[in-house]
Amino acid sequence: MTLHGALSIILTIKPGMKPQLKELLKTIDEDVNNNAVIPFLKMGTIHFARFVILDARPEIKGKEIKDCLAFTSNYDQPLDQHLTELVSHGGQGFWRVFSHCVEFPEGNFNPETLKKFFYSKNKKAETFYVGSGSRSVLQIRRENDLRNQIENFIDDIRLEFESKSGHEIRQQIINFVNNQPSLDWAKQPEPKADFAFLFKHYFKLIIALLIFIALLPIVIPFLIIWMLFFLIMEINEKDIKPKADKEHIRKLLDRETGVVQNQFSAFGNVKEGKMRRLTMMFLLRLTNFLAPYLFSKGRLSGIPTVHFARWLILSEGRQMLFLSNYDGNSEGYLRDFINIAGRQLTLMFTHTEGYPKTRLMVLGGAKDAKGFMDWARHNQIITDVWYSANPTLSVKNIYQNSAIRDGLYGEMNPKEVKAWLQLL
């Protein structure tokens, strides 16, 4: 079983260096897999990676936040192995990129210095969501190859299957897989979570629930008072309505080059007020804790297309950065926010400037479809470099491929065999 991590490096760009940095990132993006600067395809622990420049902008009180560079990756743990790989295959390229930033050390490339820098600047995400979890990059690729080889085998001898039962067809497929040297790895099932992991996983939840129940006499009155204060604050807040610039939207859509997958980057100011920020941080961290229990089957608040997502709070709580990797196009993706997960995600995004008016953080918000779309497009920013290790596979594909592999092992009744064959 593979666990996943979220590496986030946020750096301030040196004055006057942004144009040079943009050109370098453009060079990387022109051939993101095999460019000479950072050849991402050689890095077998990365599911997704991106560079995105966060342009200078004033925060809610008018103080300007300088130009920043964000590098993020969704990787197979452990972190040390991931960083070793980044340094080994792209170290000099990362050194070139990061040298445009204030916090990066001066001097010539040094692998150990770079690795320590990654460790020291890695910012933990307030919320990190995994849609197609427990699978390494290699496992996803292998299981897709397995499916392709099985389907080619079926196509070649389809007529022979017409007179055979489902059990006979399944056994013939199993025999085919067992006789292919390239599929030796598929003769055994992928290791699942062991008892120790599951015990620790659910023990944390049980302890949290017990503490919550024990504190209910205190929590309920506090919650009522807090909700009343928050409602008054929402009523008195200005209703800012950002406008979506058509030229900006066109540039965003031009970057949606993926046939199956795409990326989304959004950056906005957090609304003013200590209570607002404390509430936001609590909800983000609560979601981060609950996500592995509530959204563990490839559905982020019911949206079945998200591979990975993260929320980062930057600039001492004054700005929010949201990054996701999803299936389809951004129009459909944002419509899913409105139609499927409006209330849940409104809890997260209502704390940003320009979000449609809410009541108690769940009423309104994304239900104002036009206001939500304008807010989303206004805050969406260009992703300068985006890499996907398996760009032709949707979340649904990944789960189906694993189900096909799982069907090679053990006994099945006729109904189960029929359902398994339909996957093919």
N, C-alpha and C positions, 0 to 999 in steps of 0.2 A: 504494500500500500504506500502510495506516494503522497506526501504532504506538500503544500504550496506556500510560497511567501511572496511578499510585495516589497520590492526594493524601490525606494523613492529618494532621489538626490535633488535638492533644490538649492540653486546657487545664484548669487547676484552677478550679473554681467558687468564687466569693467566698462567704464565710460568710453564711448566711441567704438567699442569692439563688436556691437551687435551686427553691423553689416557683414563683417568678415565671418562671424559665427554663422549667420544665415547662409552664406555661400558654402561654407564647409558642410553644413547640415544638408544642403541641397545636393551636394556631391554624394553624400551617403544615401540619400533617399532615391537617387536616380537608379541605383542598383542595390537595394537594401539587403539583399541576400548575400551578395558576393563582392561588394565594393572593397576598395583597397584600404579604406580607413578603418571601418568596423564591420567585418564580414559576419553578420549575425547568424547566417546559416550554419557556421562552424560551431556555434554555441548550443550544445544539445540540451541544456537545462532551461532554455527560455521558451515560454509559450507565447508571450507578447512582450514587445518593448517599444518605447517611444521616446523621442526628444520633442519637447514643445517649449517655445519661447513665450514667456508671460510678459507682455509689454507693460511698460511703466504706466501706472494709472493712479489717480488719487483715491484713497480709501474714504470711508463714509464721512469722516470729519475734515476731509480736504487735504490731508498729508499725503504727498506722493510716495508710492512704493516703486522702487527702481526696477528696471528691466531684470528679469530673472530667467534662468534656464532650468527646466525640469527634465531629468532623465528617470524613467521608471521601467521596471521589468516585473513580469509575473513569472516566477521561476519554480523549479522543483527543488525542494529542500534536500540537503542542508545549505544554509547561506554560504558557509565557507567554500564549499565545492562550487557554488555558483560564481562567487567572486574570483576564485582561482581561474575559472573558465573565462570570465570577462577579461581578466588581466592577461591570460595566456594567448587568447585569440584576437583581442582587440585593445590590448593595453596601450600601445602607442597612439592608437586612434582616440581613445578616451582621454589620454593625456593632452592631445592636440585640442580636443573639444573643450575640456575643462580649463585649459590654460587661458581661455577667454573670460574666466570668471574670477572674482575678487578673492574668494576663499581658497583657491587652489594654490598649492606651493609652487614657488619659482624653481627653475632648474631643468635639467634633462630628465628624460623618462627613467623612472625607477620602479620596477614591479612591486616591491614591498611597500614603498611609499604610497603608490596608487591603491593597493589593496587596503592599507590602513585608512586611507582617505575615504574609500567606500564605506568602511565600517563606521567611521566617525561621523559621516554626514548622512547616513541612512535614517530617514525620518519615518517613524512608525505611522501607518495610516490610522485615522480615527475609526474608519470602517473599511473592512476588506471583505469582499464577497467573491466566492469561487463557485462557478456554475457547473463546470464539468470536472469536479474534483476527484482526488484519489487516483488520478491517471498521470503518468509521466509523459513527456513529449514523445519518448520512444514508444511507449505503450500505445498511444493514440495512433502513431504512424503504423506500427505493426498491425494493430487490429483493423485499420483501414485496408492495408495490404491483404490481410487474411480475407476480409469480405470480398475484395476484388478477385482474388484467386478462386474462392469458392463459387462466385457468380460466373466466372469464366468457365469453370469446370461444369457447372450446371448447364450453361448455354451449349457446351460441346456435346453433351449426351442427354439433352432434354427429352428426346423421343424415348429413351430407355426408361425414363421415370414414369411414363404414362400408365404402365401396367403394375407399378409397385406401390406399396403402402407407404404412409408417412414414415413409419419406423424404418422401413427398408431404405428409403431415400436418405434419411438422417444417417444411418449406419454407413451408407456408401460415401456420404460427404465426410464423415469422421475418418473412414479408411483413406480417402484422398488426402486429407490433411496430414495424417500420420505417415504417409508415404512421401511427403514433400520435404526434402532436407532444409529448404529455406523457411519452413514453418515448424522446425523442431521446437521452438520456444512455445508454440501453441499447444503442445501435447499435454501441458500442465496448466491448470487455472492460475490466474494472477492471485498472489497472496492477498487475502482480505485482512481487515483490521483484527488484531488479536485481542484476547480477553483483557489484557492489561491496558491497551489503548481504549477499548470501549468502556471499561470500568472508570478510568480517569475522565473520559469524555462525559459520561452521564453523571458521574459523582459530582462534578462541578455544577451541573444543572440542578441536581437534587439539593445540594447545599444552598445554592442561591435561592431556590424556591422556599426552603425551610426558613432561611433568614427573612425572606419577604413576608411569609406568613406570620412569623414571630413579631415582625414590626408593623403589622397591619393596623393595630390601634393607633400608632403614631403616624403611619403613612397616610391613612384615609383623611384625617383632618388637614394634614399638611397639603395633600393633593387638592382638596377642595379650595383651600385658601389660595394656593398657587394658581389654580385654574382661573379663579376670579381675578386675581392680579393680572394674569396673562391676557385674559379676555379684555380687560380695561385697556391694557397696553396696545392690543391689536386694534381696538376701536379708535384709539387716538393716533395711531400711526398714519403718516401720509401715504396715500395710494399712488405710488410712482409707477408710471406705465412706460416702460422702455419700448423703443421702436426698432423693428428689425430692418436693417439696411439691406436692400435688395442686392447690391453689389457684393456685400460681405457674404450673403447667403449663397450667391453664385460661386464664390471662391470656395466656400465650404463644400458645396456639392461637387465641385470639380475634384476635390480631394477624395471623394468616395469612390475609390478605384476597385474595391473588392467586389467580386462577383457574389460571394457567399457572406463574407465577414466584412465589417467596417469598424471604425474607431470613433469615439466621441470624447472631446475634451471641452470642458466648460470651466470658466473662471469668473467669480463675482465677489463683490463686497458683502461682508456680513453686516446685518443691521446693527444699529447702535444700541447699547444698553448691556450692563453687566448681567442682568437677569436673562436677557435674550441669549447671551453667549454661554452662560452656565447651562441653560436648558438645551441649547444646541449640542454642546459637548456631551451632556448626559445622554441624549437620545442617540447620538452617533456611536458612543461607546456601548450603550445598551444593545443597539442593533448589531454591532460587531460581535458582542457576546452571544446573542441569540441566533445570528445568521446560520451557523453550522447546524442548529437544531430545527429552525423553521424553514430555511431555504436550501436544503441539502440535496434536492433532486433536480437541479438544473433550472430552477425557477426563482428569480429575484422578485419577491412580492407578487408572484403569479406570472411574471414575464418570462417566457421559456427560451429566450434568445440570447441571454447574457452569459458570456464565458467568464469574464472577470470584471470587477468594478471596485473602485476605491474612492473614498472621500478623504481629503487632506485639508486641515485648517492651517493656514499660513499667516505670516506677518503678525505674530502675537495675537491670533484670534480674530483678525480683521478681514481675512479673505478666505474663501472656500474654493478648492480645486477638486473637480469631479472628473474622473477618467474611467472609461469603460470600453470593452471590446465586445461586440455584439454581432448578431446575424441580421442580414437584410440591409435596408437603407435607413437613413436618419429620420425620414418622414414617418415611416411605419414604426420605427423605434419610439419616437416621441408620441405617436398616437397610442402606443401601448401604455406609455406612462399615464395618459389621460384616461383611457378606457379600462385598463386592468388594475393599475396600481396607483391611482390618483391620490387616495388618502394616505397610503403608507409612505409614498415618496414625498408627499407634501410635508410630512413631519420633518423630513430632512432639509428640503429646499426652501421652506417658508422663511428661514432665517436669513436669506440673502436678499439684497436690495432689488426691488423691481418685481419680486414674485407676486402673483395675484393675491389680493386680500384674502385672509383666512379668518376663521373663528375657531379658537382652541386648537389651531394647527392642523385640523383634519377637515373642517368644513370649508367649502369654497376652494381656493387654490387652483389645482389642476383642472377642476371642473369648469373653470373659465378657459375654454379651449384656446381661444384666440390670444388671451392674455398670457397663457402658459407658453404657447408657441413663440410669441414675440419675446418673452423673457428668455426662453431657451436659446433661440437664434441669436439674441443680443449678447448672451454670455458665452456662447460656443466660440471657440477659438481654433485657429489653424493648427493642426498637428504637423510639425515640420518633418519628422521621420516616424514611420510606423512599420513595425515588423510583426508578422505572424508566422509561427512555425508550421501551422497546418491550415493555410488560408482557404482551402476548398471544403472544409468540414464545418458543419453547423453543430450546435449543441445536441440537436436531435440525432444527427449522424453519429456523433461520438458515443452517445448512449446506446444506439442501436448496434453499433459495431461491437461494443462490449457485450451486449446481450447475445449476439451471434456467437461470439467466442464462448461465453458461458454455456451455451447450448450444446457444446461439444462434449461436455462432461456429465456423468451421472445418468440416472434413469429419468424417463419422461413418460407421462401418460399420453394417450392420443390427442387430447385437447392441447396439451403443452407442445407437442410436436407440430401440430398444425399452426399454432401461433408462432413458433420459432421459424418454420419454413416460410411463413408470410413475410418475415423480415428480409428474406432473400428474394 
